Amino acid sequence: MVKSYKGAFIKKEAAQEEAHSLSVKDYMATQLIKFHEHQTVYEAMDTLLKKKISGGPVIDEEDNLVGIISEGDCLREVVKGKYNNSPRLPGLVKDYMATNIIHIDADVNIFEAADMFLRMRFRRFPVLKEGKLVGQISQRDIMRAVRDTSEVNWKH
């Protein structure tokens, strides 16, 4: 009995299409820990430590994304406090957050997102849909997406 190769070919194409259809929205975090621009850096550090995260989005009073705060940003305030002989960190998040925000769209393919992580060397990207913050994707989220993708999806 001769079997048609066409059926196997269709299955392979469907698997490849599935791999390429995996998007950021499928793996992004949506329950975000957000920081407010008028919080003190000390409060932000406390939250980072308690929640065991390395950074997160900063929003204004209207819930608009205005920056990203990270452990590194907080460390700058720690160093400044040392020079001012101040054990508390009085600086505000808005004074230390990164404001040149590079975001990613929710519909971007995870492989494109992985490439962005490698090229830009960021640990996280805020995810926007129609200009609104809807989530955050991290390098770990991309690794999870790859792990969850079956091996057949990687073959071209």
Accessible surface in RSA format (square Angstrom, percent):
REM  Atomic radii and reference values for relative SASA: ProtOr
REM  Chains: A
REM  Algorithm: Lee & Richards
REM  Probe-radius: 1.40
REM  Slices: 20
REM RES _ NUM      All-atoms   Total-Side   Main-Chain    Non-polar    All polar
REM                ABS   REL    ABS   REL    ABS   REL    ABS   REL    ABS   REL
RES MET A   1   214.37 111.0 128.14  84.8  86.23 205.3 105.15  89.4 109.22 144.7
RES VAL A   2   146.80  96.6 118.04 106.9  28.76  69.3 121.36 105.4  25.44  69.0
RES LYS A   3   168.17  82.0 142.56  87.5  25.61  61.0  89.41  80.5  78.76  83.9
RES SER A   4    83.61  70.6  53.99  72.1  29.61  68.2  52.49 111.8  31.12  43.6
RES TYR A   5   173.34  80.9 165.63  94.2   7.71  20.1 127.02  95.5  46.32  57.1
RES LYS A   6   110.10  53.7 110.10  67.6   0.00   0.0  66.44  59.8  43.66  46.5
RES GLY A   7    39.07  48.2   0.00   N/A  39.07  48.2  35.21  96.6   3.86   8.7
RES ALA A   8    69.57  64.0  56.43  87.1  13.15  29.9  61.12  86.1   8.45  22.4
RES PHE A   9    92.82  46.4  88.59  54.9   4.22  11.0  92.36  56.0   0.46   1.3
RES ILE A  10    97.18  55.3  96.73  72.1   0.45   1.1  96.73  69.7   0.45   1.2
RES LYS A  11   157.20  76.7 150.26  92.2   6.94  16.5  96.39  86.8  60.81  64.8
RES LYS A  12    79.58  38.8  76.93  47.2   2.65   6.3  38.07  34.3  41.52  44.2
RES GLU A  13    84.82  48.7  80.45  60.9   4.36  10.4  29.47  57.0  55.35  45.2
RES ALA A  14    60.27  55.4  48.04  74.1  12.23  27.8  54.98  77.4   5.29  14.0
RES ALA A  15    13.33  12.3   9.68  14.9   3.65   8.3  12.85  18.1   0.48   1.3
RES GLN A  16    34.49  19.3  34.49  25.2   0.00   0.0   6.35  13.5  28.14  21.3
RES GLU A  17   128.58  73.8 122.01  92.3   6.57  15.6  39.82  77.0  88.76  72.5
RES GLU A  18    98.66  56.6  93.26  70.6   5.40  12.9  32.54  62.9  66.12  54.0
RES ALA A  19     1.80   1.7   1.80   2.8   0.00   0.0   1.80   2.5   0.00   0.0
RES HIS A  20    93.84  51.3  82.31  57.2  11.54  29.5  63.83  65.8  30.02  34.9
RES SER A  21    73.80  62.4  50.12  66.9  23.69  54.6  43.97  93.6  29.84  41.8
RES LEU A  22    27.06  15.1  26.67  19.1   0.40   1.0  26.99  19.0   0.08   0.2
RES SER A  23     7.81   6.6   7.81  10.4   0.00   0.0   6.70  14.3   1.11   1.6
RES VAL A  24     0.00   0.0   0.00   0.0   0.00   0.0   0.00   0.0   0.00   0.0
RES LYS A  25   105.13  51.3  87.30  53.6  17.83  42.4  51.20  46.1  53.92  57.4
RES ASP A  26    78.74  55.2  47.37  47.2  31.37  74.2  18.55  43.7  60.19  60.0
RES TYR A  27    27.74  13.0  25.52  14.5   2.22   5.8  10.94   8.2  16.80  20.7
RES MET A  28    30.13  15.6  14.71   9.7  15.42  36.7  14.71  12.5  15.42  20.4
RES ALA A  29    44.10  40.5  35.06  54.1   9.04  20.6  44.10  62.1   0.00   0.0
RES THR A  30    78.81  56.1  56.73  57.5  22.07  52.6  35.72  48.0  43.08  65.1
RES GLN A  31   168.42  94.2 142.99 104.5  25.43  60.6  65.05 138.5 103.37  78.4
RES LEU A  32    33.93  18.9   7.83   5.6  26.10  65.6   9.15   6.4  24.78  66.7
RES ILE A  33    55.74  31.7  46.18  34.4   9.56  23.0  49.97  36.0   5.77  15.7
RES LYS A  34    79.04  38.6  58.70  36.0  20.34  48.4  25.65  23.1  53.39  56.9
RES PHE A  35     0.64   0.3   0.64   0.4   0.00   0.0   0.64   0.4   0.00   0.0
RES HIS A  36    91.74  50.1  91.74  63.8   0.00   0.0  58.17  59.9  33.58  39.1
RES GLU A  37    28.54  16.4  28.54  21.6   0.00   0.0   1.99   3.8  26.55  21.7
RES HIS A  38    96.11  52.5  80.33  55.8  15.78  40.4  61.45  63.3  34.67  40.3
RES GLN A  39    42.18  23.6  37.73  27.6   4.45  10.6  17.17  36.5  25.01  19.0
RES THR A  40    40.57  28.9  40.50  41.1   0.07   0.2  39.17  52.6   1.40   2.1
RES VAL A  41     0.00   0.0   0.00   0.0   0.00   0.0   0.00   0.0   0.00   0.0
RES TYR A  42    85.76  40.0  85.59  48.7   0.17   0.4  46.79  35.2  38.96  48.0
RES GLU A  43    82.58  47.4  78.91  59.7   3.67   8.7  29.96  58.0  52.62  43.0
RES ALA A  44     0.00   0.0   0.00   0.0   0.00   0.0   0.00   0.0   0.00   0.0
RES MET A  45    43.23  22.4  42.57  28.2   0.67   1.6  42.78  36.4   0.45   0.6
RES ASP A  46    53.45  37.4  50.87  50.6   2.58   6.1   7.77  18.3  45.68  45.6
RES THR A  47    32.85  23.4  30.56  31.0   2.29   5.5  13.44  18.1  19.41  29.3
RES LEU A  48     6.56   3.7   5.08   3.6   1.49   3.7   5.32   3.7   1.25   3.4
RES LEU A  49   129.31  72.0 115.15  82.4  14.16  35.6 117.50  82.5  11.81  31.8
RES LYS A  50   149.40  72.9 118.93  73.0  30.46  72.5  82.60  74.3  66.80  71.2
RES LYS A  51   118.89  58.0  99.25  60.9  19.65  46.8  45.82  41.2  73.07  77.8
RES LYS A  52   186.04  90.8 151.15  92.7  34.89  83.1 104.24  93.8  81.80  87.1
RES ILE A  53    50.05  28.5  38.97  29.0  11.09  26.7  46.88  33.8   3.18   8.6
RES SER A  54    25.30  21.4  19.62  26.2   5.67  13.1   8.18  17.4  17.12  24.0
RES GLY A  55     3.71   4.6   0.00   N/A   3.71   4.6   0.00   0.0   3.71   8.3
RES GLY A  56     0.74   0.9   0.00   N/A   0.74   0.9   0.74   2.0   0.00   0.0
RES PRO A  57     0.99   0.7   0.99   0.9   0.00   0.0   0.99   0.8   0.00   0.0
RES VAL A  58     0.00   0.0   0.00   0.0   0.00   0.0   0.00   0.0   0.00   0.0
RES ILE A  59     8.96   5.1   8.63   6.4   0.33   0.8   8.63   6.2   0.33   0.9
RES ASP A  60    21.77  15.2  19.50  19.4   2.27   5.4   4.60  10.8  17.17  17.1
RES GLU A  61   128.41  73.7  88.78  67.2  39.62  94.3  66.37 128.4  62.04  50.6
RES GLU A  62   120.17  69.0 101.09  76.5  19.08  45.4  57.76 111.7  62.42  51.0
RES ASP A  63    72.34  50.7  66.03  65.7   6.31  14.9  27.33  64.3  45.02  44.9
RES ASN A  64    57.39  39.6  54.14  52.3   3.25   7.8  19.10  46.0  38.29  37.0
RES LEU A  65    34.17  19.0   9.80   7.0  24.36  61.2   9.80   6.9  24.36  65.6
RES VAL A  66    39.61  26.1  28.58  25.9  11.03  26.6  33.45  29.1   6.16  16.7
RES GLY A  67     0.00   0.0   0.00   N/A   0.00   0.0   0.00   0.0   0.00   0.0
RES ILE A  68    21.21  12.1  21.18  15.8   0.02   0.1  21.18  15.3   0.02   0.1
RES ILE A  69     0.00   0.0   0.00   0.0   0.00   0.0   0.00   0.0   0.00   0.0
RES SER A  70    26.06  22.0  26.06  34.8   0.00   0.0  15.20  32.4  10.85  15.2
RES GLU A  71    77.03  44.2  75.89  57.4   1.14   2.7  27.38  53.0  49.65  40.5
RES GLY A  72    34.62  42.7   0.00   N/A  34.62  42.7  27.87  76.5   6.76  15.1
RES ASP A  73     8.26   5.8   8.08   8.0   0.18   0.4   0.00   0.0   8.26   8.2
RES CYS A  74     2.77   2.1   2.77   3.1   0.00   0.0   2.77   7.0   0.00   0.0
RES LEU A  75   107.14  59.7 106.92  76.5   0.21   0.5 107.13  75.2   0.00   0.0
RES ARG A  76   136.54  57.3 127.69  65.1   8.85  21.1  64.04  87.5  72.51  43.9
RES GLU A  77     2.49   1.4   2.49   1.9   0.00   0.0   0.00   0.0   2.49   2.0
RES VAL A  78    56.59  37.2  53.80  48.7   2.79   6.7  53.80  46.7   2.79   7.6
RES VAL A  79    80.25  52.8  79.28  71.8   0.97   2.3  80.25  69.7   0.00   0.0
RES LYS A  80    99.85  48.7  94.79  58.2   5.06  12.0  58.33  52.5  41.51  44.2
RES GLY A  81     3.28   4.1   0.00   N/A   3.28   4.1   3.21   8.8   0.07   0.2
RES LYS A  82   160.02  78.1 135.15  82.9  24.87  59.2  94.80  85.3  65.22  69.5
RES TYR A  83   170.47  79.6 137.87  78.4  32.60  84.8  97.94  73.6  72.54  89.4
RES ASN A  84    93.57  64.5  67.62  65.3  25.95  62.5  22.48  54.1  71.09  68.7
RES ASN A  85   139.33  96.1 120.08 116.0  19.25  46.3  30.07  72.4 109.26 105.6
RES SER A  86    37.84  32.0  28.15  37.6   9.69  22.3  19.31  41.1  18.53  26.0
RES PRO A  87   127.46  92.9  94.86  86.5  32.60 118.5 107.88  89.1  19.58 121.7
RES ARG A  88   140.25  58.9 140.25  71.5   0.00   0.0  60.93  83.3  79.32  48.1
RES LEU A  89    13.28   7.4  10.80   7.7   2.48   6.2  10.88   7.6   2.40   6.5
RES PRO A  90    93.31  68.0  73.41  66.9  19.90  72.3  80.93  66.8  12.38  77.0
RES GLY A  91    11.90  14.7   0.00   N/A  11.90  14.7  11.90  32.6   0.00   0.0
RES LEU A  92    51.60  28.7  51.55  36.9   0.05   0.1  51.55  36.2   0.05   0.1
RES VAL A  93     0.00   0.0   0.00   0.0   0.00   0.0   0.00   0.0   0.00   0.0
RES LYS A  94    88.77  43.3  73.25  44.9  15.53  37.0  26.82  24.1  61.95  66.0
RES ASP A  95    91.42  64.0  58.30  58.0  33.13  78.3  22.26  52.4  69.17  69.0
RES TYR A  96    31.97  14.9  25.03  14.2   6.94  18.1  24.24  18.2   7.73   9.5
RES MET A  97    24.23  12.5   9.95   6.6  14.28  34.0   9.95   8.5  14.28  18.9
RES ALA A  98    42.43  39.0  33.60  51.8   8.83  20.1  42.43  59.8   0.00   0.0
RES THR A  99    89.12  63.4  68.81  69.8  20.31  48.4  35.99  48.3  53.13  80.3
RES ASN A 100   119.44  82.4 102.66  99.2  16.79  40.4  51.14 123.1  68.30  66.0
RES ILE A 101    47.46  27.0  19.74  14.7  27.71  66.8  23.25  16.7  24.21  65.7
RES ILE A 102    69.65  39.6  61.03  45.5   8.62  20.8  63.40  45.7   6.25  17.0
RES HIS A 103    88.00  48.1  76.09  52.9  11.90  30.5  41.30  42.6  46.70  54.3
RES ILE A 104     4.26   2.4   1.10   0.8   3.16   7.6   4.26   3.1   0.00   0.0
RES ASP A 105    61.26  42.9  58.23  58.0   3.02   7.1  23.68  55.7  37.58  37.5
RES ALA A 106     1.24   1.1   1.24   1.9   0.00   0.0   1.24   1.7   0.00   0.0
RES ASP A 107    72.31  50.7  53.11  52.9  19.20  45.4  29.75  70.0  42.56  42.4
RES VAL A 108    32.00  21.1  27.71  25.1   4.29  10.3  31.86  27.7   0.14   0.4
RES ASN A 109    18.60  12.8  15.62  15.1   2.98   7.2  12.77  30.7   5.83   5.6
RES ILE A 110     0.36   0.2   0.21   0.2   0.15   0.4   0.21   0.1   0.15   0.4
RES PHE A 111    55.78  27.9  48.35  29.9   7.43  19.3  49.14  29.8   6.64  19.0
RES GLU A 112   104.08  59.8  99.00  74.9   5.07  12.1  40.92  79.2  63.15  51.6
RES ALA A 113     0.00   0.0   0.00   0.0   0.00   0.0   0.00   0.0   0.00   0.0
RES ALA A 114    28.26  26.0  26.21  40.4   2.05   4.7  27.83  39.2   0.43   1.1
RES ASP A 115    68.30  47.8  65.91  65.6   2.39   5.6  20.43  48.1  47.87  47.7
RES MET A 116    27.60  14.3  27.60  18.3   0.00   0.0  15.21  12.9  12.40  16.4
RES PHE A 117     8.61   4.3   6.41   4.0   2.20   5.7   6.56   4.0   2.05   5.9
RES LEU A 118   140.11  78.0 125.62  89.9  14.50  36.4 128.26  90.1  11.85  31.9
RES ARG A 119   144.50  60.7 111.71  56.9  32.79  78.1  65.98  90.2  78.52  47.6
RES MET A 120    63.24  32.8  43.53  28.8  19.72  46.9  50.39  42.8  12.85  17.0
RES ARG A 121   206.42  86.7 178.99  91.2  27.43  65.3  61.31  83.8 145.10  87.9
RES PHE A 122    76.67  38.4  74.25  46.0   2.42   6.3  76.67  46.5   0.00   0.0
RES ARG A 123   143.62  60.3 136.09  69.4   7.53  17.9  50.18  68.6  93.44  56.6
RES ARG A 124    28.30  11.9  20.56  10.5   7.74  18.4   2.42   3.3  25.88  15.7
RES PHE A 125     0.49   0.2   0.49   0.3   0.00   0.0   0.49   0.3   0.00   0.0
RES PRO A 126     2.56   1.9   2.40   2.2   0.16   0.6   2.56   2.1   0.00   0.0
RES VAL A 127     0.00   0.0   0.00   0.0   0.00   0.0   0.00   0.0   0.00   0.0
RES LEU A 128    22.44  12.5  21.45  15.3   0.99   2.5  21.46  15.1   0.99   2.7
RES LYS A 129    82.58  40.3  78.78  48.3   3.81   9.1  61.72  55.5  20.87  22.2
RES GLU A 130   166.18  95.4 122.09  92.4  44.09 105.0  60.80 117.6 105.38  86.0
RES GLY A 131    63.05  77.8   0.00   N/A  63.05  77.8  31.61  86.7  31.45  70.4
RES LYS A 132   113.91  55.6 113.15  69.4   0.76   1.8  87.44  78.7  26.47  28.2
RES LEU A 133    29.23  16.3   4.18   3.0  25.04  63.0   4.18   2.9  25.04  67.4
RES VAL A 134    51.98  34.2  37.45  33.9  14.52  35.0  45.15  39.2   6.83  18.5
RES GLY A 135     0.00   0.0   0.00   N/A   0.00   0.0   0.00   0.0   0.00   0.0
RES GLN A 136    25.16  14.1  24.80  18.1   0.36   0.9   0.82   1.7  24.35  18.5
RES ILE A 137     0.00   0.0   0.00   0.0   0.00   0.0   0.00   0.0   0.00   0.0
RES SER A 138    28.29  23.9  28.29  37.8   0.00   0.0  23.07  49.1   5.23   7.3
RES GLN A 139    76.06  42.5  74.66  54.6   1.40   3.3  22.04  46.9  54.02  41.0
RES ARG A 140   183.09  76.9 180.68  92.1   2.41   5.7  62.74  85.7 120.36  72.9
RES ASP A 141    17.94  12.6  17.94  17.9   0.00   0.0   0.00   0.0  17.94  17.9
RES ILE A 142    10.47   6.0  10.47   7.8   0.00   0.0  10.47   7.5   0.00   0.0
RES MET A 143   123.52  64.0 117.57  77.8   5.95  14.2  79.68  67.7  43.84  58.1
RES ARG A 144    88.71  37.2  84.57  43.1   4.14   9.9  37.44  51.2  51.27  31.1
RES ALA A 145     0.00   0.0   0.00   0.0   0.00   0.0   0.00   0.0   0.00   0.0
RES VAL A 146    55.33  36.4  52.17  47.2   3.15   7.6  52.17  45.3   3.15   8.6
RES ARG A 147   173.57  72.9 143.23  73.0  30.35  72.3  80.01 109.4  93.56  56.7
RES ASP A 148    75.54  52.9  40.66  40.5  34.88  82.5  21.29  50.1  54.25  54.1
RES THR A 149    11.87   8.4   0.26   0.3  11.61  27.7   4.47   6.0   7.39  11.2
RES SER A 150    61.40  51.9  48.99  65.4  12.42  28.6  52.67 112.2   8.73  12.2
RES GLU A 151   133.64  76.7 123.31  93.3  10.33  24.6  49.58  95.9  84.06  68.6
RES VAL A 152    68.96  45.4  65.62  59.4   3.34   8.1  66.39  57.7   2.57   7.0
RES ASN A 153     4.07   2.8   1.31   1.3   2.76   6.7   0.10   0.2   3.97   3.8
RES TRP A 154   103.51  41.5  90.76  43.9  12.76  30.0  86.84  46.3  16.67  27.0
RES LYS A 155   113.34  55.3 108.03  66.3   5.31  12.6  64.77  58.3  48.56  51.7
RES HIS A 156   155.16  84.8 107.62  74.8  47.54 121.6  84.27  86.8  70.89  82.5
END  Absolute sums over single chains surface
CHAIN  1 A    10224.7       8569.6       1655.1       5788.6       4436.1
END  Absolute sums over all chains
TOTAL         10224.7       8569.6       1655.1       5788.6       4436.1
